[in-house]
Each structure stands twice: as C-alpha cells, then as structure tokens.
Amino acid sequence: MSGEIEKIAVVRLSEEGRECLEDVVARETPVTLLFNNQELVTVLATPKNLDYLAAGFLFSEGLIRDKKDIKKILVDDRKGVVRVETDEDTAQASELVFKRIITSGCGRGASFYSAADVELGKVESQTRLAVPDVLTLAREFQHRSEIYRSTGGVHSAALCDTKNILVFNEDIGRHNAVDKVMGECLMKGIATDDRIVITSGRISSEMLLKIARRNIPVIISKSAPTDLGVKLATDLGITLLGFVRGKRMNVYAHDWRIVTNG
C-alpha cells in the first residue's frame, strides 16, 4: 500500500488548541493511455494496477472485445504512461483520439460515447440474490479497502457471486475502480456473467453501460443513482440497488431478482 499513499504534515485544530502531526492521503497521478502509439486519454488515478485500468477502460469504450485483442501492455510507472498494442485496425481509434484531463471526483469520467450511441442487448440473467446476502456483501465490501481505512480518499469496486467478493480494486476515481475490476476480469479470464458489481460511488449512466458490456445483471452501491442510470438499468434488464446501508436498501430497477422473506 506504500505506493498508493503519501505522508504529509498537517495542523489539527480543536477547541483545546492546535497540534502538529503526520497524516496520510491517497496518491493522485495523471496516467496517459497510449493506444497503438496514439495518445488516447489522460486520467487522474491511483498508481496501482494500471494495466487493469487500461484494459478495463478500452473494453468499456468498445475499443477491444477480448484479451486476445491485446498484443502487449507496458506500464511506465515513473512517467505515468500505459502503452497498449493490438493487432486490430486502428481506424476507429484514430477517429476518437483526443486528449482530455479528467477529474477524479464527481465528473462524468473519461468516455467517448453517449448513451444514445450505444446499442446493447438486454441482460437476461436469472440470477437472484437474497436480502441478507446483499447486506453481508455490502458489509464485507466496506471493510475491504485498506487505503480507504487509512485515508478516506478512494472509491472501491468489486465483482461478486451471491456469497463472496471475487475481485476487488480501489482508486481515487469511481470509474477507474470499476475499470480496474473489469480489466482484471478480462486479463485473467474471470467470467462476469451472472455476477454482481458493488461500487462505493454514484451509479450514473456511464457506470451502467460499463456493467452492461460485461453482461452483469446486478449493481449495488451505498450511494445514489441518477435518473438516467435508473432508466438505463430498467431498459437493459439490470437490477439496480442504491443506498445499501445498515439493514436497508432501495431497489430502483428489476426488483424481482432480490428475494425477501415475503
């Protein structure tokens, strides 16, 4: 974890006075993705698992479809550059290439598509999830992030089955955290059909599109969805749960997958 946090000097103030001490904060660094030697995008990210971040981002944008599309991934941690080479024609990428600096906070995140441009099939999974299992997964997810416990400054994402967390990642950006999870699944051949994604961040439209591309039927968040996020979940057949906290949750779309005692 040492590469993902930074120690800094702070002055803590209280009613009793002031105190000089050392605190830790999450590291934030610009990471430039070069796709077949063309500069595609720069994101602000936590410098960890950048190969997964690149693979997940390219898959989410539809620029690769499978691990076999990737010829090589080279990560230069010192320069903050990830180079991805493929054997595919780069015509599509050439039309999309431009440089953007993306904030890691509440912005939309890096994306080359709009919701209206994407045609995705409906997720037909018959996966069902019991309410106690949702709450158990949410509690385990909350306690999994070591960087968050140290700094309070990162988002987390995970791929789960109905009982266990299978893949977990974290980043200062909520989109990056999901892309890292999707990238790890892609690179390691981990199946995502009939699985569940948990995220600490807001569920907006582009988050739904990332999930739909992997044919994932359920997304869970301790935070809120947007109206377009709910609409897309409804249209794409994805069960969307928000405000999963304590012993409660809101189900915004396709509640038939959530099993209750009633």
Secondary structure as UniProt FT lines:
FT   HELIX           2..4
FT   STRAND          5..14
FT   TURN            15..16
FT   STRAND          17..26
FT   STRAND          29..35
FT   TURN            36..37
FT   STRAND          38..45
FT   HELIX           50..60
FT   TURN            61..62
FT   HELIX           67..69
FT   STRAND          70..76
FT   TURN            77..80
FT   STRAND          81..86
FT   HELIX           91..96
FT   STRAND          101..102
FT   HELIX           115..117
FT   STRAND          129..130
FT   HELIX           131..142
FT   TURN            143..144
FT   HELIX           146..151
FT   STRAND          155..160
FT   STRAND          165..171
FT   HELIX           174..188
FT   TURN            193..194
FT   STRAND          196..199
FT   HELIX           205..213
FT   TURN            214..215
FT   STRAND          218..221
FT   HELIX           227..236
FT   STRAND          239..245
FT   TURN            246..247
FT   STRAND          248..253
FT   HELIX           255..257
FT   STRAND          258..259
//
